[in-house]
């Protein structure tokens, strides 16, 4: 392999690593931004529910009861443990 080709290959590898690092950083920031949005909206909605300004609290709790499966998530809303789903037959 020629010297020039080796230098170009090394440069290509360095650029690929930099691209990968930047994409990873951008993906991590996008996840953080999404989480922050959910926290802000969740806090706003929960506060409005507590004050009776929007959705009926019982309706929200019923929707949460249907959708939450993780015990620690259910505990946050004082929901009883979820019933295990019956296995589906194929």
N, C-alpha and C positions, 0 to 999 in steps of 0.2 A: 504494500500500500504506500502510495506516495506521501510525502511529508505534508503537502497541502491538503490532501484528502483526510489524513489523520487529524489535522487541526480543525478542519470543517466538521468532522464527526464529533470531536470533543466539544466544539462550540454548539453543535446541534443537541448533544446530550445535556449541556449546561442550560440551554434555552428550554428544553423539554422539562427539566427539573424545576426551573423557575415558573414555567406555565403551570405545572402541577401544584406547586406551592401556592401560587396566587389563587388558583381555582379552589383549592382546599380552604384557604382563608376566606374567600368570598362565600363558599358554601356554609362555613361555620358562622359567618356573620348573618347570613340569610336565616339560619336556624335560630340564632339569638333574637333577631328581629321578629320572627314569627312567634316565638315564645313570649316576647315582651308584649306584642299586640294582643295575644290571648290573655295575658295577665291583666292588661289594662281594660279590655272589653269585658272580661269576666268580672273584674272588680266593679266596674260601672254597672253592669247588669245586675249583679248580686246586690249592690247597694240600692238600686231602683226597686228590686223585688222586695227587699227588706222594708222599704218605705211605702210599698204598695203602689208605686208609680207605673209599673208595667206588669208584665206577665204575673198571673196569680202564682203565689209561692207554692201552693200545693201542686199546681200544674207543672211548675218547673221541677219540683222534687219528684213527681211521677215520671217525668221525662228522664231525669237523671237516674232514677231507679231502673228504668228500662235499659239505659245505655252503659251505666258503669258496671264493670265486672271486677276490677281490682279491689281487694279488701281495703287497702289504705285509702283509695279514692272514695269508696262508699262510706268509710268511717268519717271522712271530712264533713259529710252531710247527714250524719247520724242515721244512715240507712242500714237495715239489717243485712247480714251476709247474703250474697246472691245465691240463688238456687242453682246447682250445677245443671247444665243443659243435658237433656237426654241424648244419648248418642244416636246419630242418624244412621239408618240402614241404607246401604247402597244397592 
